Structure formats: C-alpha cells, structure tokens
Amino acid sequence: MKTRPLSSEALDLVARRFAVLAEPMRLRLLQLLFDGEKNVNALVELTGGTQANISRHLQTLTESRLLRRRKEGLQVFYSIADPTIFKLCELVCGSLEKEHTAMAGVFRRE
C-alpha cells in the first residue's frame, strides 16, 4: 500500500486522534456504543465508572468528533459519529489477535 507523506499539521491531527484513543475507558465506551445509542446512566452502570469520570471521557470523545450527543429531556444520549472507528478497531483488534495467537503457539507443547 502506497501512501503520500503527510504535512506536519496532518501528523499533529493524527497524533491527537490516537491520543484520544489511548485511554482504555474511552475504548470501553466506544465498544459499548458499537451496538447503538446509550444514555449516560447506562454507560456509567455498564462501565462501573463514576458519572463525573464517564462524562469527562464522553466529552473528550464528542469534542474529537468520534461521538455525537443528543439531549432528550434530562437524559443525554451518545452514539458513534465517525463510522471509520469500526474499521479502525477491527484492524487493530484483528492484528493483536493474530500476534497473540502466534505468540501463544510458541508456548504450546506438542
């Protein structure tokens, strides 16, 4: 696969996107939203985090345009805004799975 060199500005944007994704709780929140929209209370319950912590991570993900938020009365709902995140996660997870499967094979006795 041939790619063209990126400008310094573009590399900064890419680095910021990966920095947002470098937090395990944010990845957990994205994973929970893969099957559809959820409100903050559901995400707090599913993650076991505090409301303040989860809200902070959701704000970061929303500001980076990975999530969208929708308010309905007093409830705030979040959903995936950038569908490319599905492919990115699939690529990374698939690569790690292959790597770990290969490493596990080294330790198997025959």
N, CA, C and O atoms as a GROMACS GRO file, in nm:
protein
  440
    1MET      N    1   0.084  -0.117   0.000
    1MET     CA    2   0.000   0.000   0.000
    1MET      C    3   0.089   0.124   0.000
    1MET      O    4   0.175   0.139   0.086
    2LYS      N    5   0.067   0.210  -0.095
    2LYS     CA    6   0.148   0.330  -0.109
    2LYS      C    7   0.069   0.450  -0.055
    2LYS      O    8  -0.047   0.470  -0.092
    3THR      N    9   0.131   0.527   0.032
    3THR     CA   10   0.066   0.647   0.085
    3THR      C   11   0.155   0.767   0.060
    3THR      O   12   0.276   0.754   0.043
    4ARG      N   13   0.092   0.883   0.057
    4ARG     CA   14   0.170   1.004   0.036
    4ARG      C   15   0.212   1.060   0.172
    4ARG      O   16   0.141   1.040   0.271
    5PRO      N   17   0.324   1.130   0.178
    5PRO     CA   18   0.368   1.189   0.304
    5PRO      C   19   0.267   1.291   0.355
    5PRO      O   20   0.204   1.363   0.277
    6LEU      N   21   0.251   1.296   0.486
    6LEU     CA   22   0.158   1.391   0.547
    6LEU      C   23   0.232   1.516   0.593
    6LEU      O   24   0.350   1.510   0.628
    7SER      N   25   0.163   1.628   0.591
    7SER     CA   26   0.221   1.752   0.641
    7SER      C   27   0.233   1.746   0.793
    7SER      O   28   0.174   1.658   0.856
    8SER      N   29   0.309   1.836   0.850
    8SER     CA   30   0.323   1.842   0.996
    8SER      C   31   0.188   1.862   1.063
    8SER      O   32   0.161   1.803   1.167
    9GLU      N   33   0.103   1.946   1.002
    9GLU     CA   34  -0.029   1.972   1.059
    9GLU      C   35  -0.115   1.845   1.058
    9GLU      O   36  -0.185   1.816   1.154
   10ALA      N   37  -0.107   1.772   0.948
   10ALA     CA   38  -0.184   1.648   0.938
   10ALA      C   39  -0.134   1.545   1.039
   10ALA      O   40  -0.213   1.475   1.102
   11LEU      N   41  -0.003   1.535   1.055
   11LEU     CA   42   0.053   1.442   1.152
   11LEU      C   43   0.010   1.478   1.294
   11LEU      O   44  -0.014   1.390   1.376
   12ASP      N   45   0.002   1.608   1.323
   12ASP     CA   46  -0.047   1.652   1.454
   12ASP      C   47  -0.191   1.607   1.477
   12ASP      O   48  -0.226   1.562   1.587
   13LEU      N   49  -0.275   1.620   1.374
   13LEU     CA   50  -0.414   1.576   1.386
   13LEU      C   51  -0.424   1.426   1.409
   13LEU      O   52  -0.504   1.380   1.491
   14VAL      N   53  -0.344   1.350   1.337
   14VAL     CA   54  -0.343   1.204   1.353
   14VAL      C   55  -0.297   1.168   1.495
   14VAL      O   56  -0.356   1.082   1.559
   15ALA      N   57  -0.193   1.234   1.542
   15ALA     CA   58  -0.142   1.207   1.677
   15ALA      C   59  -0.247   1.238   1.782
   15ALA      O   60  -0.262   1.164   1.879
   16ARG      N   61  -0.320   1.347   1.764
   16ARG     CA   62  -0.426   1.382   1.860
   16ARG      C   63  -0.537   1.278   1.860
   16ARG      O   64  -0.590   1.244   1.966
   17ARG      N   65  -0.572   1.226   1.742
   17ARG     CA   66  -0.676   1.123   1.735
   17ARG      C   67  -0.632   0.997   1.810
   17ARG      O   68  -0.709   0.939   1.886
   18PHE      N   69  -0.506   0.957   1.788
   18PHE     CA   70  -0.456   0.839   1.858
   18PHE      C   71  -0.444   0.865   2.008
   18PHE      O   72  -0.463   0.772   2.088
   19ALA      N   73  -0.414   0.986   2.049
   19ALA     CA   74  -0.407   1.020   2.192
   19ALA      C   75  -0.544   1.004   2.256
   19ALA      O   76  -0.555   0.954   2.369
   20VAL      N   77  -0.648   1.044   2.187
   20VAL     CA   78  -0.785   1.028   2.238
   20VAL      C   79  -0.815   0.880   2.257
   20VAL      O   80  -0.879   0.841   2.355
   21LEU      N   81  -0.769   0.797   2.164
   21LEU     CA   82  -0.797   0.654   2.168
   21LEU      C   83  -0.702   0.576   2.260
   21LEU      O   84  -0.717   0.455   2.277
   22ALA      N   85  -0.604   0.644   2.318
   22ALA     CA   86  -0.504   0.576   2.402
   22ALA      C   87  -0.553   0.552   2.544
   22ALA      O   88  -0.477   0.499   2.626
   23GLU      N   89  -0.674   0.588   2.576
   23GLU     CA   90  -0.730   0.572   2.710
   23GLU      C   91  -0.824   0.451   2.712
   23GLU      O   92  -0.923   0.450   2.638
   24PRO      N   93  -0.796   0.350   2.795
   24PRO     CA   94  -0.879   0.229   2.797
   24PRO      C   95  -1.028   0.255   2.823
   24PRO      O   96  -1.112   0.189   2.762
   25MET      N   97  -1.062   0.348   2.910
   25MET     CA   98  -1.204   0.374   2.938
   25MET      C   99  -1.273   0.430   2.814
   25MET      O  100  -1.390   0.399   2.789
   26ARG      N  101  -1.204   0.511   2.737
   26ARG     CA  102  -1.265   0.565   2.614
   26ARG      C  103  -1.289   0.453   2.514
   26ARG      O  104  -1.391   0.451   2.445
   27LEU      N  105  -1.195   0.360   2.505
   27LEU     CA  106  -1.215   0.244   2.416
   27LEU      C  107  -1.332   0.159   2.464
   27LEU      O  108  -1.410   0.109   2.383
   28ARG      N  109  -1.345   0.143   2.596
   28ARG     CA  110  -1.456   0.067   2.652
   28ARG      C  111  -1.589   0.135   2.616
   28ARG      O  112  -1.685   0.068   2.578
   29LEU      N  113  -1.595   0.268   2.628
   29LEU     CA  114  -1.716   0.342   2.594
   29LEU      C  115  -1.751   0.326   2.446
   29LEU      O  116  -1.866   0.304   2.410
   30LEU      N  117  -1.650   0.338   2.360
   30LEU     CA  118  -1.675   0.318   2.216
   30LEU      C  119  -1.730   0.179   2.190
   30LEU      O  120  -1.825   0.162   2.114
   31GLN      N  121  -1.669   0.079   2.253
   31GLN     CA  122  -1.713  -0.059   2.234
   31GLN      C  123  -1.858  -0.076   2.277
   31GLN      O  124  -1.935  -0.145   2.210
   32LEU      N  125  -1.895  -0.015   2.388
   32LEU     CA  126  -2.033  -0.025   2.435
   32LEU      C  127  -2.132   0.043   2.341
   32LEU      O  128  -2.249   0.005   2.335
   33LEU      N  129  -2.085   0.142   2.267
   33LEU     CA  130  -2.173   0.214   2.175
   33LEU      C  131  -2.176   0.153   2.035
   33LEU      O  132  -2.253   0.198   1.950
   34PHE      N  133  -2.095   0.050   2.011
   34PHE     CA  134  -2.094  -0.014   1.880
   34PHE      C  135  -2.231  -0.071   1.844
   34PHE      O  136  -2.268  -0.074   1.726
   35ASP      N  137  -2.307  -0.116   1.944
   35ASP     CA  138  -2.438  -0.175   1.912
   35ASP      C  139  -2.552  -0.075   1.923
   35ASP      O  140  -2.669  -0.113   1.918
   36GLY      N  141  -2.519   0.054   1.937
   36GLY     CA  142  -2.623   0.157   1.934
   36GLY      C  143  -2.614   0.258   2.047
   36GLY      O  144  -2.533   0.245   2.139
   37GLU      N  145  -2.697   0.357   2.036
   37GLU     CA  146  -2.702   0.471   2.127
   37GLU      C  147  -2.733   0.428   2.272
   37GLU      O  148  -2.813   0.337   2.295
   38LYS      N  149  -2.668   0.495   2.367
   38LYS     CA  150  -2.694   0.470   2.508
   38LYS      C  151  -2.690   0.602   2.584
   38LYS      O  152  -2.622   0.696   2.542
   39ASN      N  153  -2.763   0.608   2.694
   39ASN     CA  154  -2.758   0.729   2.775
   39ASN      C  155  -2.644   0.721   2.876
   39ASN      O  156  -2.585   0.615   2.897
   40VAL      N  157  -2.614   0.835   2.936
   40VAL     CA  158  -2.501   0.842   3.029
   40VAL      C  159  -2.518   0.745   3.144
   40VAL      O  160  -2.423   0.677   3.182
   41ASN      N  161  -2.638   0.737   3.201
   41ASN     CA  162  -2.660   0.647   3.315
   41ASN      C  163  -2.630   0.502   3.279
   41ASN      O  164  -2.570   0.430   3.359
   42ALA      N  165  -2.672   0.459   3.161
   42ALA     CA  166  -2.644   0.322   3.118
   42ALA      C  167  -2.494   0.300   3.103
   42ALA      O  168  -2.443   0.195   3.143
   43LEU      N  169  -2.423   0.398   3.047
   43LEU     CA  170  -2.278   0.384   3.029
   43LEU      C  171  -2.206   0.381   3.164
   43LEU      O  172  -2.108   0.308   3.180
   44VAL      N  173  -2.252   0.460   3.259
   44VAL     CA  174  -2.194   0.458   3.394
   44VAL      C  175  -2.212   0.319   3.455
   44VAL      O  176  -2.119   0.262   3.511
   45GLU      N  177  -2.334   0.267   3.444
   45GLU     CA  178  -2.364   0.136   3.501
   45GLU      C  179  -2.282   0.025   3.434
   45GLU      O  180  -2.229  -0.063   3.502
   46LEU      N  181  -2.274   0.029   3.302
   46LEU     CA  182  -2.204  -0.076   3.228
   46LEU      C  183  -2.053  -0.075   3.250
   46LEU      O  184  -1.988  -0.180   3.246
   47THR      N  185  -1.997   0.042   3.274
   47THR     CA  186  -1.852   0.052   3.293
   47THR      C  187  -1.810   0.042   3.439
   47THR      O  188  -1.696   0.005   3.469
   48GLY      N  189  -1.902   0.074   3.529
   48GLY     CA  190  -1.866   0.076   3.670
   48GLY      C  191  -1.789   0.201   3.710
   48GLY      O  192  -1.738   0.211   3.822
   49GLY      N  193  -1.779   0.297   3.619
   49GLY     CA  194  -1.709   0.422   3.648
   49GLY      C  195  -1.800   0.520   3.720
   49GLY      O  196  -1.919   0.495   3.738
   50THR      N  197  -1.743   0.631   3.760
   50THR     CA  198  -1.824   0.736   3.822
   50THR      C  199  -1.886   0.822   3.712
   50THR      O  200  -1.834   0.829   3.601
   51GLN      N  201  -1.996   0.887   3.745
   51GLN     CA  202  -2.061   0.970   3.644
   51GLN      C  203  -1.968   1.083   3.598
   51GLN      O  204  -1.964   1.115   3.479
   52ALA      N  205  -1.895   1.142   3.691
   52ALA     CA  206  -1.804   1.252   3.655
   52ALA      C  207  -1.696   1.204   3.558
   52ALA      O  208  -1.666   1.271   3.459
   53ASN      N  209  -1.638   1.087   3.587
   53ASN     CA  210  -1.532   1.034   3.502
   53ASN      C  211  -1.584   0.996   3.364
   53ASN      O  212  -1.522   1.028   3.262
   54ILE      N  213  -1.698   0.928   3.360
   54ILE     CA  214  -1.755   0.885   3.233
   54ILE      C  215  -1.794   1.008   3.150
   54ILE      O  216  -1.770   1.011   3.030
   55SER      N  217  -1.854   1.108   3.214
   55SER     CA  218  -1.894   1.230   3.143
   55SER      C  219  -1.773   1.301   3.083
   55SER      O  220  -1.780   1.353   2.972
   56ARG      N  221  -1.663   1.302   3.157
   56ARG     CA  222  -1.540   1.366   3.106
   56ARG      C  223  -1.489   1.293   2.982
   56ARG      O  224  -1.451   1.357   2.884
   57HIS      N  225  -1.488   1.160   2.986
   57HIS     CA  226  -1.443   1.082   2.870
   57HIS      C  227  -1.538   1.099   2.751
   57HIS      O  228  -1.493   1.109   2.637
   58LEU      N  229  -1.668   1.102   2.778
   58LEU     CA  230  -1.765   1.122   2.671
   58LEU      C  231  -1.748   1.260   2.608
   58LEU      O  232  -1.763   1.275   2.486
   59GLN      N  233  -1.718   1.359   2.689
   59GLN     CA  234  -1.694   1.493   2.635
   59GLN      C  235  -1.572   1.494   2.544
   59GLN      O  236  -1.575   1.554   2.436
   60THR      N  237  -1.465   1.428   2.586
   60THR     CA  238  -1.344   1.420   2.503
   60THR      C  239  -1.373   1.351   2.370
   60THR      O  240  -1.330   1.398   2.265
   61LEU      N  241  -1.446   1.240   2.375
   61LEU     CA  242  -1.480   1.167   2.252
   61LEU      C  243  -1.572   1.248   2.161
   61LEU      O  244  -1.563   1.239   2.039
   62THR      N  245  -1.660   1.326   2.222
   62THR     CA  246  -1.750   1.410   2.143
   62THR      C  247  -1.675   1.526   2.080
   62THR      O  248  -1.696   1.558   1.963
   63GLU      N  249  -1.587   1.590   2.158
   63GLU     CA  250  -1.508   1.702   2.105
   63GLU      C  251  -1.417   1.658   1.991
   63GLU      O  252  -1.385   1.736   1.902
   64SER      N  253  -1.375   1.532   1.995
   64SER     CA  254  -1.290   1.480   1.887
   64SER      C  255  -1.373   1.426   1.770
   64SER      O  256  -1.318   1.371   1.674
   65ARG      N  257  -1.503   1.443   1.777
   65ARG     CA  258  -1.599   1.405   1.673
   65ARG      C  259  -1.611   1.255   1.650
   65ARG      O  260  -1.656   1.211   1.544
   66LEU      N  261  -1.570   1.176   1.750
   66LEU     CA  262  -1.592   1.031   1.740
   66LEU      C  263  -1.733   0.995   1.784
   66LEU      O  264  -1.790   0.899   1.734
   67LEU      N  265  -1.789   1.073   1.876
   67LEU     CA  266  -1.925   1.052   1.924
   67LEU      C  267  -2.011   1.173   1.895
   67LEU      O  268  -1.961   1.284   1.875
   68ARG      N  269  -2.142   1.150   1.894
   68ARG     CA  270  -2.238   1.260   1.890
   68ARG      C  271  -2.325   1.247   2.014
   68ARG      O  272  -2.345   1.138   2.066
   69ARG      N  273  -2.376   1.360   2.059
   69ARG     CA  274  -2.464   1.358   2.175
   69ARG      C  275  -2.599   1.415   2.137
   69ARG      O  276  -2.610   1.503   2.052
   70ARG      N  277  -2.701   1.362   2.204
   70ARG     CA  278  -2.838   1.406   2.180
   70ARG      C  279  -2.905   1.417   2.316
   70ARG      O  280  -2.896   1.327   2.399
   71LYS      N  281  -2.971   1.530   2.336
   71LYS     CA  282  -3.038   1.552   2.463
   71LYS      C  283  -3.188   1.530   2.446
   71LYS      O  284  -3.249   1.580   2.350
   72GLU      N  285  -3.246   1.456   2.538
   72GLU     CA  286  -3.390   1.430   2.539
   72GLU      C  287  -3.438   1.451   2.682
   72GLU      O  288  -3.421   1.364   2.767
   73GLY      N  289  -3.497   1.566   2.707
   73GLY     CA  290  -3.535   1.600   2.844
   73GLY      C  291  -3.410   1.615   2.929
   73GLY      O  292  -3.321   1.692   2.894
   74LEU      N  293  -3.404   1.542   3.039
   74LEU     CA  294  -3.287   1.547   3.126
   74LEU      C  295  -3.181   1.444   3.088
   74LEU      O  296  -3.070   1.445   3.141
   75GLN      N  297  -3.215   1.355   2.995
   75GLN     CA  298  -3.124   1.249   2.954
   75GLN      C  299  -3.034   1.296   2.840
   75GLN      O  300  -3.076   1.370   2.752
   76VAL      N  301  -2.909   1.250   2.843
   76VAL     CA  302  -2.816   1.275   2.734
   76VAL      C  303  -2.777   1.139   2.676
   76VAL      O  304  -2.734   1.049   2.749
   77PHE      N  305  -2.792   1.125   2.545
   77PHE     CA  306  -2.762   1.001   2.475
   77PHE      C  307  -2.640   1.020   2.386
   77PHE      O  308  -2.621   1.126   2.327
   78TYR      N  309  -2.559   0.916   2.378
   78TYR     CA  310  -2.438   0.919   2.295
   78TYR      C  311  -2.444   0.806   2.192
   78TYR      O  312  -2.498   0.699   2.217
   79SER      N  313  -2.386   0.835   2.076
   79SER     CA  314  -2.376   0.734   1.970
   79SER      C  315  -2.249   0.762   1.889
   79SER      O  316  -2.189   0.869   1.899
   80ILE      N  317  -2.210   0.664   1.810
   80ILE     CA  318  -2.092   0.675   1.726
   80ILE      C  319  -2.120   0.777   1.615
   80ILE      O  320  -2.219   0.765   1.543
   81ALA      N  321  -2.033   0.876   1.601
   81ALA     CA  322  -2.048   0.978   1.497
   81ALA      C  323  -1.957   0.949   1.377
   81ALA      O  324  -1.991   0.984   1.264
   82ASP      N  325  -1.844   0.887   1.402
   82ASP     CA  326  -1.747   0.860   1.296
   82ASP      C  327  -1.743   0.710   1.268
   82ASP      O  328  -1.678   0.636   1.343
   83PRO      N  329  -1.810   0.664   1.163
   83PRO     CA  330  -1.817   0.521   1.136
   83PRO      C  331  -1.681   0.457   1.104
   83PRO      O  332  -1.670   0.334   1.107
   84THR      N  333  -1.580   0.536   1.074
   84THR     CA  334  -1.449   0.476   1.047
   84THR      C  335  -1.389   0.413   1.173
   84THR      O  336  -1.296   0.332   1.164
   85ILE      N  337  -1.440   0.448   1.289
   85ILE     CA  338  -1.388   0.391   1.414
   85ILE      C  339  -1.413   0.240   1.418
   85ILE      O  340  -1.336   0.166   1.480
   86PHE      N  341  -1.520   0.193   1.355
   86PHE     CA  342  -1.547   0.049   1.350
   86PHE      C  343  -1.433  -0.024   1.278
   86PHE      O  344  -1.383  -0.125   1.327
   87LYS      N  345  -1.394   0.028   1.162
   87LYS     CA  346  -1.287  -0.034   1.083
   87LYS      C  347  -1.153  -0.025   1.155
   87LYS      O  348  -1.076  -0.121   1.155
   88LEU      N  349  -1.126   0.089   1.216
   88LEU     CA  350  -1.000   0.106   1.289
   88LEU      C  351  -0.990   0.003   1.402
   88LEU      O  352  -0.887  -0.062   1.417
   89CYS      N  353  -1.096  -0.012   1.479
   89CYS     CA  354  -1.095  -0.109   1.588
   89CYS      C  355  -1.082  -0.252   1.536
   89CYS      O  356  -1.012  -0.334   1.594
   90GLU      N  357  -1.150  -0.280   1.426
   90GLU     CA  358  -1.141  -0.413   1.365
   90GLU      C  359  -0.997  -0.443   1.322
   90GLU      O  360  -0.947  -0.553   1.344
   91LEU      N  361  -0.932  -0.345   1.260
   91LEU     CA  362  -0.793  -0.364   1.215
   91LEU      C  363  -0.699  -0.386   1.332
   91LEU      O  364  -0.617  -0.478   1.330
   92VAL      N  365  -0.709  -0.302   1.434
   92VAL     CA  366  -0.619  -0.313   1.549
   92VAL      C  367  -0.645  -0.442   1.626
   92VAL      O  368  -0.551  -0.514   1.661
   93CYS      N  369  -0.772  -0.471   1.653
   93CYS     CA  370  -0.804  -0.592   1.728
   93CYS      C  371  -0.764  -0.717   1.651
   93CYS      O  372  -0.711  -0.812   1.709
   94GLY      N  373  -0.788  -0.720   1.521
   94GLY     CA  374  -0.750  -0.834   1.439
   94GLY      C  375  -0.600  -0.856   1.438
   94GLY      O  376  -0.552  -0.969   1.445
   95SER      N  377  -0.526  -0.747   1.429
   95SER     CA  378  -0.380  -0.755   1.429
   95SER      C  379  -0.329  -0.809   1.563
   95SER      O  380  -0.242  -0.896   1.567
   96LEU      N  381  -0.385  -0.757   1.673
   96LEU     CA  382  -0.343  -0.804   1.805
   96LEU      C  383  -0.380  -0.950   1.827
   96LEU      O  384  -0.303  -1.026   1.887
   97GLU      N  385  -0.497  -0.990   1.778
   97GLU     CA  386  -0.539  -1.129   1.793
   97GLU      C  387  -0.443  -1.223   1.721
   97GLU      O  388  -0.403  -1.326   1.776
   98LYS      N  389  -0.404  -1.187   1.598
   98LYS     CA  390  -0.310  -1.269   1.522
   98LYS      C  391  -0.175  -1.276   1.594
   98LYS      O  392  -0.115  -1.384   1.605
   99GLU      N  393  -0.128  -1.162   1.642
   99GLU     CA  394   0.000  -1.157   1.711
   99GLU      C  395  -0.001  -1.244   1.836
   99GLU      O  396   0.093  -1.319   1.861
  100HIS      N  397  -0.107  -1.233   1.916
  100HIS     CA  398  -0.113  -1.310   2.040
  100HIS      C  399  -0.136  -1.458   2.015
  100HIS      O  400  -0.088  -1.542   2.091
  101THR      N  401  -0.209  -1.491   1.911
  101THR     CA  402  -0.229  -1.631   1.875
  101THR      C  403  -0.095  -1.693   1.834
  101THR      O  404  -0.064  -1.805   1.873
  102ALA      N  405  -0.018  -1.620   1.757
  102ALA     CA  406   0.113  -1.670   1.714
  102ALA      C  407   0.206  -1.686   1.834
  102ALA      O  408   0.279  -1.784   1.844
  103MET      N  409   0.203  -1.589   1.925
  103MET     CA  410   0.289  -1.598   2.044
  103MET      C  411   0.247  -1.715   2.133
  103MET      O  412   0.332  -1.783   2.190
  104ALA      N  413   0.116  -1.738   2.147
  104ALA     CA  414   0.068  -1.850   2.228
  104ALA      C  415   0.112  -1.982   2.170
  104ALA      O  416   0.141  -2.077   2.244
  105GLY      N  417   0.119  -1.990   2.038
  105GLY     CA  418   0.163  -2.113   1.972
  105GLY      C  419   0.305  -2.150   2.005
  105GLY      O  420   0.340  -2.268   2.004
  106VAL      N  421   0.389  -2.054   2.034
  106VAL     CA  422   0.528  -2.078   2.069
  106VAL      C  423   0.538  -2.156   2.199
  106VAL      O  424   0.632  -2.234   2.218
  107PHE      N  425   0.440  -2.136   2.290
  107PHE     CA  426   0.446  -2.198   2.422
  107PHE      C  427   0.370  -2.328   2.431
  107PHE      O  428   0.370  -2.392   2.536
  108ARG      N  429   0.306  -2.370   2.324
  108ARG     CA  430   0.232  -2.498   2.324
  108ARG      C  431   0.330  -2.613   2.315
  108ARG      O  432   0.428  -2.608   2.240
  109ARG      N  433   0.303  -2.716   2.391
  109ARG     CA  434   0.385  -2.839   2.383
  109ARG      C  435   0.320  -2.935   2.286
  109ARG      O  436   0.197  -2.946   2.278
  110GLU      N  437   0.402  -3.001   2.215
  110GLU     CA  438   0.348  -3.100   2.119
  110GLU      C  439   0.376  -3.238   2.166
  110GLU      O  440   0.339  -3.335   2.100
   0.00000   0.00000   0.00000
